[in-house]
C-alpha cells in the first residue's frame, strides 16, 4: 500500500521514525484487513444508512486500534511506545 511508503521515506530523513519489519507487516495487515472488511460490508449490506454507519464504525475502530498500537492511548498490552 502507498501509505506504507510514508514511514519508509521518513526513516531515510529522520531518526524520529523508527519502524521495524514487524511494524510494516502489522500496518499492512491492518490496512488490507480494513479494506477487505469495508468491501464485505459494501457488498452485503443493502440498506445505505446501515452500510454507512458500519463503514464509519470500522474506520473509527481501526483509527483507535492504530493509535493504541502507536502510542498507547488506553494502556493495553498492545500499546506502543
Residue, then its C-alpha position, 0 to 999 in steps of 0.5 A: x500500500x502507498x501509505x506504507x511508503x510514508x514511514x519508509x521515506x521518513x526513516x531515510x530523513x529522520x531518526x524520529x521514525x523508527x519502524x521495524x519489519x514487524x511494524x510494516x507487516x502489522x500496518x499492512x495487515x491492518x490496512x488490507x484487513x480494513x479494506x477487505x472488511x469495508x468491501x464485505x460490508x459494501x457488498x452485503x449490506x443493502x440498506x445505505x444508512x446501515x452500510x454507512x454507519x458500519x463503514x464509519x464504525x470500522x474506520x473509527x475502530x481501526x483509527x483507535x486500534x492504530x493509535x493504541x498500537x502507536x502510542x498507547x492511548x488506553x494502556x493495553x498490552x498492545x500499546x506502543x511506545 
